[in-house]
Amino acid sequence: MSKRLRGVLHYDGTGYRGWQRQADAETVQGVCERSLEKIFGEPVSLVASGRTDTGVHARGQVVHFEHETTIENRELMRAWNAQLPDDVWVERLTTASAGFHARHDAVSRTYRYFIADGRLAHSPFVCRYTWALDRCLDWDAVHEATSSISGAHDFRHFAKGVSEGPCLVYSAEWHRTRNGHALEITANRFLRHMVRALVGALVSIGREQVHPSSLSRALQPRGEPVRAAHAPPQGLFLWKVQYAR
């Protein structure tokens, strides 16, 4: 009898073309599924809480899969990690309820975007996982603009592709880090490139290239996009996925 297993993954997305399996490129899903196939001797399909794009990292990607395995969860997790490359790691593996779905059951997701603006910003041990800036930002202006993100908004001007109605942002705030700052944003769902577009706009505001009110105006029904490039992918992490059960 098959059982449904729920895992939490960490991965460095630098060398991958995102999460989703692709025929012509290495992806995190592809690596994870191949490693499970080596253990079970047959294909296994993983379902994730959400897709991450090329170069984006995760510290809380939730997945589920089904198999008729009799291997104890702890032993299976150890075997899975032994088959995975060093840039992917299974933090936790538990038995889930039969109806659990990693994507559909998620009630919110949290991303963090890291910016480095201190003395070590361009160190190779820092800039691999941050957006390294050459000068400090006007953080009063950045915080002012960030305050308009929370709530239900149409983020079509901060997304790639077609928007499917409003997203409800529960919180969006900046925290100080060892090498700079991190935006932590939690919402019921995210559009493609939404966080990177928001951070790109906020950095342009902090550089005094656009007015702080331009972000709130872009969230209005007839608003205009903020003229700013998207933030690069290496600073973005899928941090946590929340479930009701």
C-alpha positions as CSV (number, residue, x, y, z in Angstrom):
1,M,0.0,0.0,0.0
2,S,1.4,3.4,-1.0
3,K,2.0,6.2,1.5
4,R,2.3,9.9,0.9
5,L,5.6,11.5,2.1
6,R,6.2,15.2,2.8
7,G,9.7,16.6,2.6
8,V,11.3,20.0,3.2
9,L,14.2,20.9,0.9
10,H,17.0,23.4,0.9
11,Y,18.9,24.1,-2.3
12,D,21.4,26.5,-3.8
13,G,19.7,27.4,-7.1
14,T,22.9,28.8,-8.7
15,G,23.5,25.9,-11.1
16,Y,19.9,25.1,-11.9
17,R,17.3,26.4,-14.4
18,G,14.8,26.7,-11.7
19,W,12.7,24.0,-9.9
20,Q,10.5,22.6,-12.7
21,R,11.7,19.6,-14.6
22,Q,13.0,20.4,-18.2
23,A,14.1,18.1,-21.0
24,D,17.1,20.3,-22.0
25,A,18.4,21.7,-18.7
26,E,19.3,20.7,-15.2
27,T,16.7,21.5,-12.7
28,V,16.2,20.9,-9.0
29,Q,13.1,18.7,-9.6
30,G,15.0,16.7,-12.1
31,V,17.9,16.1,-9.7
32,C,15.6,15.1,-6.8
33,E,13.5,12.7,-8.9
34,R,16.5,11.0,-10.4
35,S,18.0,10.5,-6.9
36,L,14.8,8.9,-5.7
37,E,14.7,6.7,-8.8
38,K,18.1,5.3,-7.9
39,I,16.8,4.3,-4.5
40,F,13.5,2.8,-5.6
41,G,14.5,1.5,-9.0
42,E,11.5,3.2,-10.6
43,P,10.4,6.8,-11.5
44,V,9.0,9.0,-8.8
45,S,7.1,12.3,-9.4
46,L,7.6,15.1,-7.0
47,V,5.0,17.9,-6.4
48,A,6.3,21.1,-4.9
49,S,4.7,24.0,-3.1
50,G,5.7,26.3,-5.9
51,R,8.2,26.8,-8.7
52,T,11.4,28.8,-8.2
53,D,13.1,30.4,-11.2
54,T,16.6,30.1,-12.6
55,G,19.2,30.9,-9.9
56,V,16.7,31.3,-7.1
57,H,17.4,29.4,-3.8
58,A,15.2,27.7,-1.2
59,R,15.4,27.0,2.5
60,G,11.8,25.8,2.9
61,Q,10.6,24.2,-0.3
62,V,7.9,21.7,0.6
63,V,7.3,18.6,-1.7
64,H,5.2,15.5,-1.6
65,F,5.4,12.1,-3.4
66,E,3.8,8.7,-3.1
67,H,5.4,5.3,-3.0
68,E,4.9,1.8,-1.6
69,T,8.1,1.9,0.2
70,T,8.7,0.0,3.5
71,I,11.9,2.0,4.3
72,E,11.6,4.0,7.5
73,N,11.4,7.7,6.9
74,R,14.7,8.5,8.7
75,E,16.5,5.9,6.7
76,L,14.9,7.0,3.5
77,M,15.9,10.6,4.1
78,R,19.5,9.5,4.8
79,A,19.5,7.5,1.6
80,W,18.0,10.4,-0.4
81,N,20.6,12.9,0.9
82,A,23.4,10.5,0.0
83,Q,22.2,10.4,-3.6
84,L,21.7,14.2,-3.9
85,P,24.4,16.6,-5.0
86,D,25.9,18.9,-2.3
87,D,23.8,21.9,-3.3
88,V,20.5,20.1,-2.5
89,W,19.6,18.8,1.0
90,V,16.5,17.2,2.5
91,E,16.0,18.8,5.9
92,R,12.9,16.7,6.9
93,L,10.9,13.8,5.6
94,T,7.6,12.8,7.3
95,T,4.5,10.7,6.5
96,A,1.7,13.0,5.3
97,S,-2.1,12.5,5.4
98,A,-3.4,10.8,2.3
99,G,-5.0,14.0,0.9
100,F,-2.0,16.3,1.6
101,H,-1.0,18.4,-1.4
102,A,2.2,20.5,-1.2
103,R,0.9,23.2,-3.5
104,H,-2.9,23.3,-3.1
105,D,-2.8,23.0,0.7
106,A,-0.4,25.9,1.2
107,V,-2.1,28.9,2.9
108,S,0.9,31.3,2.5
109,R,4.4,31.4,1.3
110,T,7.3,33.6,2.6
111,Y,10.2,34.8,0.5
112,R,13.3,36.7,1.6
113,Y,15.3,38.8,-0.7
114,F,18.9,39.7,0.5
115,I,20.7,42.9,-0.3
116,A,24.4,43.5,0.6
117,D,25.5,47.1,1.0
118,G,28.3,46.8,3.6
119,R,32.1,46.5,3.3
120,L,32.0,42.8,2.3
121,A,29.2,43.2,-0.2
122,H,31.3,42.0,-3.1
123,S,33.0,39.2,-1.3
124,P,32.5,35.9,-3.2
125,F,31.1,34.4,0.0
126,V,28.4,37.2,0.2
127,C,27.5,38.2,-3.4
128,R,26.6,34.6,-4.4
129,Y,23.5,34.9,-2.2
130,T,22.7,38.6,-2.3
131,W,22.4,41.6,-4.6
132,A,25.6,43.4,-3.9
133,L,25.1,47.2,-4.1
134,D,27.9,49.7,-4.6
135,R,26.4,52.4,-2.4
136,C,23.8,52.6,0.4
137,L,20.2,53.4,-0.3
138,D,17.9,56.1,1.1
139,W,16.3,53.6,3.5
140,D,13.6,56.1,4.7
141,A,12.3,56.2,1.2
142,V,12.6,52.4,0.8
143,H,10.6,51.8,4.0
144,E,8.0,54.4,3.0
145,A,7.4,52.6,-0.3
146,T,7.5,49.2,1.2
147,S,4.6,50.1,3.6
148,S,2.2,50.2,0.6
149,I,2.8,46.6,-0.4
150,S,0.8,44.9,2.3
151,G,-2.9,44.2,1.6
152,A,-4.8,42.9,-1.4
153,H,-3.5,44.4,-4.7
154,D,-3.3,43.6,-8.4
155,F,0.4,43.1,-8.9
156,R,0.2,42.8,-12.7
157,H,2.9,45.6,-13.1
158,F,5.2,43.5,-11.0
159,A,4.9,40.2,-12.7
160,K,5.9,38.3,-15.9
161,G,3.0,37.0,-17.8
162,V,-0.8,37.3,-17.2
163,S,-2.0,38.3,-13.7
164,E,-4.8,36.2,-12.3
165,G,-6.5,38.6,-9.9
166,P,-5.2,40.2,-6.7
167,C,-2.6,38.7,-4.3
168,L,-3.0,39.2,-0.6
169,V,0.2,40.3,1.0
170,Y,0.1,39.6,4.7
171,S,3.3,41.4,5.5
172,A,6.3,43.0,3.8
173,E,9.2,44.4,5.9
174,W,12.9,44.9,5.9
175,H,15.3,43.4,8.4
176,R,18.9,44.2,9.1
177,T,21.3,41.4,8.3
178,R,25.0,40.9,8.9
179,N,25.9,42.3,5.5
180,G,23.0,44.5,4.7
181,H,19.2,44.1,4.6
182,A,16.6,41.5,3.7
183,L,13.0,42.0,2.6
184,E,10.7,39.4,4.1
185,I,7.3,39.1,2.3
186,T,4.5,36.8,3.0
187,A,1.4,36.3,0.8
188,N,-1.3,33.9,-0.1
189,R,0.4,33.5,-3.5
190,F,3.0,35.1,-5.7
191,L,3.1,35.9,-9.4
192,R,6.1,35.0,-11.5
193,H,9.0,37.4,-10.8
194,M,6.8,39.4,-8.4
195,V,9.3,39.6,-5.5
196,R,12.3,40.5,-7.8
197,A,10.2,43.2,-9.6
198,L,9.2,44.7,-6.2
199,V,12.8,44.7,-4.9
200,G,14.0,46.2,-8.2
201,A,11.5,49.0,-7.8
202,L,12.4,49.5,-4.1
203,V,16.1,49.8,-4.9
204,S,15.4,52.3,-7.7
205,I,13.5,54.3,-5.1
206,G,16.3,54.0,-2.6
207,R,18.7,55.3,-5.3
208,E,16.4,58.3,-5.8
209,Q,15.8,57.3,-9.4
210,V,12.0,57.2,-8.9
211,H,9.7,58.7,-6.3
212,P,8.6,56.5,-3.4
213,S,4.9,57.1,-4.3
214,S,5.5,55.4,-7.7
215,L,5.2,52.0,-6.2
216,S,1.8,52.6,-4.5
217,R,0.6,54.2,-7.8
218,A,1.6,51.1,-9.7
219,L,-0.7,49.0,-7.5
220,Q,-3.7,51.1,-8.4
221,P,-6.2,49.7,-11.0
222,R,-5.0,52.2,-13.6
223,G,-1.5,52.7,-12.3
224,E,1.6,52.8,-14.5
225,P,4.6,50.4,-14.1
226,V,7.6,51.5,-12.1
227,R,10.5,52.0,-14.5
228,A,13.0,49.7,-12.9
229,A,14.9,46.5,-13.7
230,H,14.1,43.3,-11.8
231,A,16.4,42.4,-9.0
232,P,18.8,39.6,-9.9
233,P,17.8,36.1,-8.9
234,Q,20.7,35.1,-6.5
235,G,19.3,37.2,-3.6
236,L,16.0,35.5,-3.5
237,F,15.1,32.6,-1.3
238,L,11.8,30.6,-0.9
239,W,12.0,30.8,2.9
240,K,8.9,29.1,4.3
241,V,5.6,27.6,3.3
242,Q,2.7,27.6,5.8
243,Y,-0.1,25.0,6.0
244,A,-3.3,24.9,8.0
245,R,-2.5,21.3,9.0
